[in-house]
């Protein structure tokens, strides 16, 4: 018998609260900032946004790194230093947008939240941050685009692990058993919500219901008068983590009872610094190495224990799920999911391992409304495991592109055309309010490397955050023939432009 893996540690890593040193602090000081020799940038520009005149600004009058500004500090910049800047333009052309590039040995980052103050006069400049992933002697900033661009504020900070307002948690900080690479110290609770057991005297499902037609099985269970069919709780295995404004509750519910299979693995640590599943490539804005993933247990609304008849005619106990589906109006009650509670609004970036994302959806549910965020609010950048990423060989730096955006479809799957069967590793980004959200893959086990939360801000260059849209439970509903139906209709329906099974 395998060792019983008792898991989980409460891991608290509140970043951004330690002392920080400002290496660059504009407009308070222009120390460490110089116009590139022969460039056309100036350090005494000015621009008005939301009724405030920002003076001085770093103004780029032309594009290109040869016309930008250099940032220097004693001893150079180090991995972990955080560059934070706010960008704005003032131009009557609605096609113009303010963007600034950050260059080290190569282009590292391009801002996305700069805006046109002439057309949006009531907006304030939005700070964006980038964390250096390697040591560089100097940084060069230049505009991206073809219009004059202003930096209204610029800091480079060291210490505390993140810029002000940015909080980071890393799964590699959990305490592991080095032999099994599982997390230590279990927090175990019983999960009996939505559970059923079909007694051995019945032995198997009614004819025609095993095991595909879950809806018929549950309907049959609901019609039974014998209360003894409700029994046998499963065990949740939970670990927690938190930063100043974010609390994480990670839940794993393997599909086995303690009596049936006591050696079940609840959580596993995978990846590592040298692994092809580590987020340690040069183009990753946040470098994470280990990720934590549940061994089994797809997130679902509930479950049922039942007895199947084996080849010898004996009754064998099994556990199966009541599957979660888009539009069901409920949160998962068991399985693998990550519940985040935010004290403040902002932008969330999760480092994730996605299994079969071309087939298995990725959803973020507002726990208050039980509605998923719109698929257009979710964005993902990363690489396909060992396929679209290439590591340096023989000490030579790879010039192959390693980091790319992948598009979400309306059913919340991700378009991985080149390698549909491969996992995706990268950054899942979405906007949040001061409330609780649940993140999961309905038919798989999502893995987590860590998370970064930016209060009221953007996603650290990982992806542009879009306005928050949610599932409208009152939107018109249609069957596959295009006929309008109501909520009592049973079968495949289309609502909010998405297809799902209405029970």
C-alpha positions in Angstrom: 0.0 0.0 0.0 1.3 3.4 -0.9 2.0 5.9 1.8 -1.0 8.0 2.9 -0.3 11.4 1.6 -1.6 13.9 4.1 -1.2 17.3 2.6 -1.2 20.9 2.7 0.3 23.9 4.4 -1.0 27.3 5.1 1.5 29.4 3.2 1.4 33.1 3.8 3.6 35.4 1.8 2.6 39.1 2.0 4.8 40.8 -0.5 5.3 44.5 -1.0 5.3 45.3 2.8 9.1 45.1 3.3 11.3 48.2 3.0 11.9 49.3 -0.6 14.6 51.5 -2.2 13.6 53.8 -5.0 16.5 53.6 -7.5 14.6 56.0 -9.9 11.9 58.4 -8.7 10.5 60.7 -11.4 9.2 63.5 -11.3 10.5 63.9 -7.7 14.1 63.5 -9.1 15.7 63.1 -12.5 18.7 61.3 -11.0 19.6 58.2 -13.1 17.6 59.5 -16.2 19.3 60.8 -19.2 18.3 61.5 -22.8 20.0 59.0 -25.2 22.8 60.8 -27.0 21.4 62.5 -30.1 17.8 61.6 -29.1 14.8 63.9 -29.2 13.3 63.0 -25.8 13.1 65.7 -23.1 12.8 65.6 -19.3 10.8 68.9 -19.0 7.6 68.1 -21.0 4.1 68.7 -19.8 0.7 67.4 -20.4 -2.8 67.8 -18.9 -5.0 64.9 -17.9 -8.2 65.0 -15.8 -7.7 68.7 -15.1 -4.2 68.2 -13.7 -1.1 69.5 -15.4 1.7 67.1 -15.1 4.9 69.1 -15.2 7.6 67.9 -15.8 7.0 64.8 -17.8 9.4 62.6 -19.8 8.3 63.4 -23.3 9.2 61.3 -26.4 8.9 63.4 -29.5 10.0 60.6 -31.8 10.0 56.8 -31.7 12.8 54.4 -31.6 15.3 53.4 -28.9 17.9 55.7 -30.4 15.6 58.6 -29.5 14.6 57.5 -26.0 16.0 57.9 -22.5 18.5 55.8 -20.5 18.0 54.7 -16.9 21.1 53.9 -14.9 21.9 53.2 -11.2 25.0 52.3 -9.3 25.8 48.6 -9.9 23.1 48.2 -12.6 19.6 46.9 -12.2 18.9 43.5 -10.7 16.4 40.7 -11.3 13.4 41.5 -9.1 13.7 45.3 -9.6 10.3 46.7 -10.5 9.8 49.4 -13.1 6.5 51.3 -12.7 5.4 54.0 -15.1 2.3 56.0 -16.1 1.8 57.0 -19.8 -0.5 59.5 -21.5 -0.7 61.5 -24.8 -2.7 64.5 -25.8 -3.8 64.3 -29.4 -7.1 64.9 -31.2 -6.6 61.8 -33.4 -8.7 59.0 -32.0 -6.4 56.4 -33.5 -3.5 57.5 -31.3 -2.6 55.8 -28.1 0.3 56.3 -25.7 2.7 53.3 -25.3 6.2 53.1 -24.0 8.7 50.2 -24.5 11.3 49.1 -22.0 14.5 47.7 -23.4 17.4 45.8 -21.7 19.5 43.5 -23.8 16.3 43.2 -25.9 12.7 44.6 -25.8 11.3 43.5 -22.4 7.9 45.1 -22.1 5.4 47.5 -23.8 2.8 49.4 -21.8 -0.9 48.9 -22.7 -2.8 51.3 -20.4 -1.6 54.7 -21.8 -4.5 56.8 -23.1 -5.3 59.9 -25.1 -6.1 62.7 -22.7 -7.4 65.0 -25.5 -10.2 62.5 -26.2 -10.7 61.2 -22.6 -10.1 64.3 -20.5 -11.5 62.9 -17.3 -9.1 60.0 -17.0 -6.0 59.7 -14.8 -2.7 58.1 -16.0 -2.7 54.4 -15.0 0.5 53.0 -13.5 1.8 49.7 -15.0 4.6 47.6 -13.6 7.3 45.3 -15.0 9.5 43.1 -12.9 13.0 42.5 -14.3 13.8 38.8 -14.7 17.6 39.2 -15.2 20.4 41.7 -14.3 20.9 44.5 -16.8 23.5 47.3 -16.8 21.0 49.9 -18.0 17.4 50.3 -19.3 16.3 52.3 -22.3 12.8 53.7 -22.6 11.2 54.7 -25.9 7.8 55.4 -27.3 5.9 52.8 -29.3 3.9 54.4 -32.1 3.9 57.6 -34.0 2.8 60.4 -31.7 4.3 62.4 -28.9 4.1 60.4 -25.6 4.6 61.5 -22.0 5.6 59.5 -18.9 4.0 61.3 -16.0 5.5 59.2 -13.3 8.4 56.7 -13.3 10.0 54.6 -10.5 12.3 51.7 -10.3 12.1 50.0 -6.9 14.2 47.3 -5.2 13.3 45.3 -2.2 10.0 44.0 -0.8 9.6 41.7 -3.9 7.0 44.0 -5.7 6.1 47.5 -6.4 3.7 49.4 -4.2 0.2 48.1 -4.8 1.5 44.8 -6.4 1.3 41.6 -4.3 2.9 38.2 -5.3 2.5 34.7 -4.0 4.7 31.8 -5.2 3.7 28.1 -4.9 7.4 27.2 -4.6 7.2 28.6 -1.1 5.0 25.8 0.1 6.7 23.1 2.4 7.2 19.9 0.4 8.1 16.3 1.3 11.2 15.9 -0.9 10.5 12.2 -1.5 7.0 12.5 -2.8 6.9 16.2 -3.7 3.6 16.5 -2.0 2.6 19.3 0.2 2.8 18.7 4.0 0.3 19.3 6.8 -3.2 18.4 5.8 -6.3 20.5 6.5 -9.1 17.9 5.9 -12.8 18.6 6.0 -15.8 16.4 5.1 -17.7 17.1 1.9 -21.2 15.7 1.9 -23.0 18.5 0.0 -24.9 17.1 -2.9 -23.8 13.5 -2.2 -25.7 10.3 -2.8 -25.1 6.6 -2.4 -26.9 3.9 -4.1 -27.0 1.0 -1.6 -25.4 -2.4 -2.6 -28.9 -4.0 -2.5 -29.6 -2.1 -5.7 -26.1 -2.8 -7.0 -26.2 -0.8 -10.2 -27.9 2.0 -12.1 -31.3 1.5 -13.7 -30.9 0.1 -17.2 -29.5 2.6 -19.7 -28.2 5.1 -17.2 -24.7 3.9 -16.6 -22.6 5.9 -16.6 -23.1 8.5 -19.4 -26.5 10.0 -18.6 -25.8 11.7 -15.3 -29.0 13.7 -15.4 -31.1 10.6 -15.5 -29.2 9.1 -12.6 -29.7 12.2 -10.4 -33.4 12.4 -11.4 -33.8 8.7 -10.4 -32.1 9.4 -7.1 -34.3 12.4 -6.4 -37.4 10.1 -6.8 -36.3 7.6 -4.2 -38.0 7.8 -0.8 -35.4 5.8 1.1 -33.3 8.4 2.9 -30.4 5.8 3.2 -29.3 6.7 -0.3 -27.8 9.9 1.1 -24.5 9.1 2.7 -20.7 8.7 2.5 -19.0 12.1 2.6 -15.7 12.5 0.6 -12.8 14.4 2.1 -11.7 17.9 1.0 -7.9 18.6 1.3 -7.3 22.4 1.6 -4.3 24.7 1.7 -4.4 28.4 2.1 -2.2 31.4 1.2 -2.6 35.1 1.3 -1.1 38.5 0.6 -2.2 41.9 2.0 -5.4 42.0 -0.1 -5.8 38.5 -1.5 -6.8 35.2 0.3 -6.5 31.9 -1.5 -8.3 28.7 -0.5 -7.2 25.8 -2.7 -9.5 22.7 -2.6 -8.9 19.2 -3.7 -11.5 16.4 -3.4 -10.3 13.2 -4.8 -13.0 10.8 -6.0 -12.4 8.2 -3.3 -13.6 7.9 0.3 -11.1 7.4 3.1 -12.5 3.9 3.6 -12.3 3.0 0.0 -8.9 4.2 -0.9 -6.8 5.8 1.9 -3.7 6.1 -0.2 -5.1 8.7 -2.6 -2.8 11.6 -3.6 -4.5 14.9 -3.0 -1.9 17.5 -4.1 1.3 17.2 -6.0 4.2 19.5 -6.7 5.6 19.5 -10.3 7.9 21.5 -12.5 11.1 22.9 -11.0 13.8 25.2 -12.2 15.1 23.0 -15.0 11.7 21.6 -16.1 10.1 22.3 -19.4 7.0 23.0 -17.3 8.7 25.9 -15.4 7.9 29.5 -16.1 11.5 30.5 -16.3 12.0 31.7 -19.8 13.3 35.2 -20.6 10.0 36.4 -21.9 8.0 35.5 -18.7 7.3 38.8 -16.7 7.0 36.7 -13.5 9.3 33.7 -13.2 7.8 30.8 -11.3 9.2 27.3 -11.3 7.1 24.8 -9.3 3.3 24.4 -9.7 0.9 22.6 -7.4 -1.8 20.4 -9.0 -4.4 18.0 -7.6 -3.9 14.3 -8.5 -7.6 13.6 -9.3 -11.0 15.2 -8.8 -12.7 17.3 -11.4 -14.7 20.2 -10.0 -18.4 19.3 -10.0 -21.7 20.2 -8.3 -21.9 17.0 -6.3 -21.2 13.3 -6.5 -22.8 10.0 -6.0 -21.4 6.7 -4.7 -22.8 3.7 -6.5 -22.3 0.0 -6.7 -21.4 -1.5 -10.0 -21.3 -5.3 -10.7 -17.9 -6.6 -11.6 -17.1 -9.7 -13.7 -17.5 -12.0 -10.7 -21.0 -10.6 -10.0 -19.8 -8.7 -6.9 -21.0 -5.2 -6.0 -18.1 -2.8 -6.3 -18.3 0.7 -4.9 -17.5 3.6 -7.3 -17.7 7.4 -7.1 -18.8 9.6 -9.9 -19.6 13.3 -10.5 -22.6 15.5 -11.1 -20.8 17.5 -13.8 -20.6 21.3 -13.7 -21.7 23.1 -16.9 -21.7 26.7 -18.1 -24.9 28.4 -17.2 -25.8 26.0 -14.4 -26.0 28.9 -12.0 -24.0 27.0 -9.3 -20.5 26.9 -7.9 -18.5 23.6 -7.8 -19.1 21.8 -4.5 -16.1 19.4 -4.8 -13.1 18.6 -6.9 -10.2 20.9 -7.7 -10.8 24.6 -7.6 -9.1 27.8 -6.3 -11.2 30.3 -4.4 -9.8 33.9 -4.2 -11.2 36.6 -2.0 -10.1 40.2 -2.8 -10.3 43.1 -0.3 -9.9 45.6 -3.2 -10.5 45.8 -6.9 -7.7 45.4 -9.3 -6.1 43.0 -11.8 -5.3 39.3 -11.1 -2.6 37.3 -12.9 -2.4 33.6 -12.1 0.6 31.4 -13.2 -1.2 28.3 -14.3 -0.8 24.8 -15.8 -3.7 24.0 -18.0 -4.4 20.4 -19.0 -6.0 19.9 -22.4 -7.1 23.6 -22.7 -8.2 22.9 -26.3 -10.9 20.7 -25.0 -11.4 21.6 -21.3 -12.8 25.1 -20.5 -11.2 27.5 -18.0 -13.7 29.6 -16.0 -13.7 32.3 -13.4 -17.0 32.4 -11.4 -18.2 35.4 -9.3 -19.2 33.5 -6.1 -21.8 36.2 -5.2 -23.8 35.9 -8.5 -22.6 32.4 -9.4 -22.1 33.7 -13.0 -18.9 33.2 -14.9 -16.9 36.2 -16.1 -17.3 36.6 -19.9 -14.8 34.7 -21.9 -13.7 38.1 -23.4 -12.5 39.1 -19.9 -10.1 36.2 -19.7 -6.7 36.4 -21.4 -3.8 34.0 -21.5 -0.2 34.3 -22.5 2.4 31.5 -22.3 3.6 28.5 -24.2 2.6 25.0 -25.1 4.6 22.5 -23.1 7.9 21.7 -24.7 6.6 22.8 -28.1 6.3 26.6 -28.6 9.2 27.3 -26.2 12.8 26.6 -26.9 15.5 26.9 -24.2 19.1 28.0 -24.9 21.4 25.2 -26.1 25.1 25.0 -25.3 25.1 28.2 -23.5 23.9 30.2 -26.4 20.8 32.4 -26.0 17.8 31.3 -27.9 16.3 33.8 -30.3 13.1 31.8 -30.9 9.9 33.4 -29.8 8.9 31.8 -26.5 5.8 33.7 -25.3 2.6 34.2 -27.1 -1.0 35.1 -26.7 -3.7 32.4 -27.0 -7.4 33.2 -27.7 -10.3 32.1 -25.6 -13.3 30.7 -27.5 -17.0 31.3 -26.5 -17.1 27.9 -24.7 -14.1 29.0 -22.6 -11.6 26.6 -24.2 -8.4 28.0 -25.6 -7.4 27.8 -29.2 -4.3 25.7 -29.4 -4.3 24.9 -33.1 -0.7 23.8 -33.5 -0.6 21.4 -30.6 -4.1 20.6 -29.5 -3.2 17.8 -27.1 -0.5 19.6 -25.2 -0.8 21.4 -21.9 -0.4 25.2 -21.8 1.8 26.9 -19.2 1.6 30.6 -18.6 -0.5 33.5 -17.3 -4.3 33.7 -16.9 -5.4 37.3 -16.4 -8.7 38.8 -15.4 -10.2 41.9 -13.7 -11.6 41.6 -10.1 -13.7 43.5 -7.7 -13.6 43.4 -3.9 -15.4 40.0 -3.7 -14.8 36.3 -4.1 -14.1 34.4 -7.3 -13.6 30.7 -8.0 -11.2 29.6 -10.7 -11.1 26.1 -12.2 -11.2 23.8 -15.3 -14.6 21.9 -15.3 -13.2 18.7 -16.7 -9.6 18.8 -15.5 -7.3 19.8 -12.6 -5.9 23.3 -12.9 -2.3 23.7 -11.6 -1.1 26.9 -9.9 2.4 28.4 -9.9 1.5 31.6 -8.0 -0.5 34.8 -8.4 0.1 38.5 -8.7 -2.5 41.0 -7.7 -2.2 44.7 -8.7 -4.5 47.0 -6.8 -6.6 49.0 -9.3 -4.0 48.3 -12.0 -3.1 46.3 -15.0 -1.7 42.8 -15.3 2.1 43.6 -15.2 2.3 43.4 -19.0 0.9 40.0 -19.2 -2.3 41.0 -21.0 -4.7 43.9 -21.3 -7.5 43.9 -18.8 -10.9 44.5 -20.4 -14.1 45.8 -18.8 -15.9 43.4 -16.6 -18.7 41.5 -18.2 -20.7 38.7 -16.6 -23.1 36.0 -17.6 -26.7 37.4 -17.9 -28.9 34.7 -16.5 -32.0 36.6 -17.8 -30.8 36.7 -21.4 -33.0 35.0 -24.0 -32.6 31.3 -24.4 -32.9 29.3 -27.6 -32.9 25.6 -28.5 -30.8 24.2 -31.4 -33.7 24.8 -33.8 -33.4 28.5 -33.0 -36.8 28.6 -31.1 -37.0 30.7 -28.0 -37.5 28.6 -24.9 -37.7 29.3 -21.1 -35.7 28.1 -18.2 -37.9 25.0 -17.8 -36.7 23.6 -21.1 -34.5 20.5 -20.8 -31.7 19.9 -23.3 -29.1 21.7 -25.3 -29.7 25.5 -25.3 -27.9 28.7 -26.4 -27.8 31.7 -24.1 -25.4 34.7 -24.1 -24.0 33.3 -27.4 -22.9 30.1 -25.6 -24.1 26.5 -25.8 -24.8 24.3 -22.7 -27.0 21.5 -21.4 -30.0 22.9 -19.4 -31.1 20.4 -16.8 
